[in-house]
């Protein structure tokens, strides 16, 4: 059984795109061709999976404002 996008021959990805603040976005599907937003149905921010780059970005921004 195929999804609608597969049946229609549309470009899409079955994985979840994780958007990072400090790094390139990454997908959970090993066969994914790229980190673009449009082919992904599921997109999350990295802090939802325990990544600490959001915290680092916030600390760096706070330090820059203090200077």
Rosetta constraint file for C-alpha pairs under 8 A:
AtomPair CA 2 CA 6 HARMONIC 5.82 0.50
AtomPair CA 2 CA 7 HARMONIC 6.19 0.50
AtomPair CA 3 CA 7 HARMONIC 6.28 0.50
AtomPair CA 4 CA 8 HARMONIC 6.12 0.50
AtomPair CA 5 CA 9 HARMONIC 6.01 0.50
AtomPair CA 5 CA 10 HARMONIC 5.11 0.50
AtomPair CA 5 CA 11 HARMONIC 7.26 0.50
AtomPair CA 5 CA 12 HARMONIC 6.80 0.50
AtomPair CA 6 CA 10 HARMONIC 6.25 0.50
AtomPair CA 6 CA 11 HARMONIC 8.00 0.50
AtomPair CA 6 CA 12 HARMONIC 7.94 0.50
AtomPair CA 11 CA 39 HARMONIC 6.22 0.50
AtomPair CA 12 CA 38 HARMONIC 7.83 0.50
AtomPair CA 12 CA 39 HARMONIC 4.13 0.50
AtomPair CA 12 CA 40 HARMONIC 6.10 0.50
AtomPair CA 12 CA 41 HARMONIC 7.94 0.50
AtomPair CA 13 CA 29 HARMONIC 7.51 0.50
AtomPair CA 13 CA 32 HARMONIC 6.34 0.50
AtomPair CA 13 CA 39 HARMONIC 5.58 0.50
AtomPair CA 13 CA 40 HARMONIC 5.29 0.50
AtomPair CA 13 CA 41 HARMONIC 7.34 0.50
AtomPair CA 14 CA 29 HARMONIC 6.74 0.50
AtomPair CA 14 CA 40 HARMONIC 7.05 0.50
AtomPair CA 14 CA 41 HARMONIC 7.46 0.50
AtomPair CA 15 CA 27 HARMONIC 5.98 0.50
AtomPair CA 15 CA 28 HARMONIC 5.05 0.50
AtomPair CA 15 CA 29 HARMONIC 4.51 0.50
AtomPair CA 15 CA 32 HARMONIC 7.50 0.50
AtomPair CA 15 CA 40 HARMONIC 7.02 0.50
AtomPair CA 15 CA 42 HARMONIC 7.11 0.50
AtomPair CA 16 CA 27 HARMONIC 5.49 0.50
AtomPair CA 16 CA 28 HARMONIC 5.43 0.50
AtomPair CA 16 CA 29 HARMONIC 7.16 0.50
AtomPair CA 16 CA 40 HARMONIC 6.70 0.50
AtomPair CA 16 CA 41 HARMONIC 7.33 0.50
AtomPair CA 16 CA 42 HARMONIC 4.84 0.50
AtomPair CA 16 CA 43 HARMONIC 5.58 0.50
AtomPair CA 16 CA 44 HARMONIC 7.29 0.50
AtomPair CA 17 CA 25 HARMONIC 6.76 0.50
AtomPair CA 17 CA 26 HARMONIC 5.70 0.50
AtomPair CA 17 CA 27 HARMONIC 4.38 0.50
AtomPair CA 17 CA 28 HARMONIC 6.66 0.50
AtomPair CA 17 CA 35 HARMONIC 6.96 0.50
AtomPair CA 17 CA 37 HARMONIC 7.44 0.50
AtomPair CA 17 CA 40 HARMONIC 6.48 0.50
AtomPair CA 17 CA 42 HARMONIC 6.27 0.50
AtomPair CA 17 CA 43 HARMONIC 4.66 0.50
AtomPair CA 17 CA 44 HARMONIC 6.30 0.50
AtomPair CA 18 CA 25 HARMONIC 5.61 0.50
AtomPair CA 18 CA 26 HARMONIC 5.33 0.50
AtomPair CA 18 CA 27 HARMONIC 6.04 0.50
AtomPair CA 18 CA 28 HARMONIC 7.88 0.50
AtomPair CA 18 CA 43 HARMONIC 5.96 0.50
AtomPair CA 18 CA 44 HARMONIC 5.07 0.50
AtomPair CA 18 CA 45 HARMONIC 5.62 0.50
AtomPair CA 18 CA 46 HARMONIC 5.62 0.50
AtomPair CA 19 CA 24 HARMONIC 7.33 0.50
AtomPair CA 19 CA 25 HARMONIC 4.58 0.50
AtomPair CA 19 CA 26 HARMONIC 6.78 0.50
AtomPair CA 19 CA 43 HARMONIC 7.25 0.50
AtomPair CA 19 CA 44 HARMONIC 6.19 0.50
AtomPair CA 19 CA 45 HARMONIC 4.84 0.50
AtomPair CA 19 CA 46 HARMONIC 5.61 0.50
AtomPair CA 20 CA 24 HARMONIC 6.29 0.50
AtomPair CA 20 CA 25 HARMONIC 5.55 0.50
AtomPair CA 20 CA 45 HARMONIC 6.38 0.50
AtomPair CA 20 CA 46 HARMONIC 5.25 0.50
AtomPair CA 20 CA 53 HARMONIC 6.97 0.50
AtomPair CA 20 CA 54 HARMONIC 7.52 0.50
AtomPair CA 21 CA 46 HARMONIC 7.69 0.50
AtomPair CA 21 CA 53 HARMONIC 6.13 0.50
AtomPair CA 21 CA 54 HARMONIC 5.80 0.50
AtomPair CA 21 CA 57 HARMONIC 6.89 0.50
AtomPair CA 22 CA 53 HARMONIC 5.97 0.50
AtomPair CA 22 CA 54 HARMONIC 7.57 0.50
AtomPair CA 22 CA 57 HARMONIC 6.95 0.50
AtomPair CA 24 CA 35 HARMONIC 7.60 0.50
AtomPair CA 25 CA 35 HARMONIC 5.48 0.50
AtomPair CA 26 CA 34 HARMONIC 7.99 0.50
AtomPair CA 26 CA 35 HARMONIC 5.72 0.50
AtomPair CA 27 CA 32 HARMONIC 6.72 0.50
AtomPair CA 27 CA 34 HARMONIC 7.89 0.50
AtomPair CA 27 CA 35 HARMONIC 6.53 0.50
AtomPair CA 36 CA 40 HARMONIC 7.65 0.50
AtomPair CA 37 CA 43 HARMONIC 7.68 0.50
AtomPair CA 44 CA 48 HARMONIC 6.80 0.50
AtomPair CA 45 CA 49 HARMONIC 7.83 0.50
AtomPair CA 46 CA 50 HARMONIC 6.71 0.50
AtomPair CA 46 CA 51 HARMONIC 5.34 0.50
AtomPair CA 46 CA 52 HARMONIC 7.91 0.50
AtomPair CA 46 CA 53 HARMONIC 7.75 0.50
AtomPair CA 46 CA 54 HARMONIC 7.50 0.50
AtomPair CA 47 CA 51 HARMONIC 4.99 0.50
AtomPair CA 47 CA 52 HARMONIC 6.62 0.50
AtomPair CA 47 CA 53 HARMONIC 7.74 0.50
AtomPair CA 47 CA 54 HARMONIC 6.42 0.50
AtomPair CA 52 CA 56 HARMONIC 6.43 0.50
AtomPair CA 53 CA 57 HARMONIC 6.02 0.50
AtomPair CA 54 CA 58 HARMONIC 6.21 0.50
AtomPair CA 55 CA 59 HARMONIC 6.22 0.50
AtomPair CA 56 CA 60 HARMONIC 6.11 0.50
AtomPair CA 57 CA 61 HARMONIC 6.13 0.50
AtomPair CA 58 CA 62 HARMONIC 6.15 0.50
AtomPair CA 59 CA 63 HARMONIC 6.21 0.50
AtomPair CA 60 CA 64 HARMONIC 6.28 0.50
AtomPair CA 61 CA 65 HARMONIC 6.33 0.50
AtomPair CA 62 CA 66 HARMONIC 6.29 0.50
AtomPair CA 63 CA 67 HARMONIC 6.52 0.50
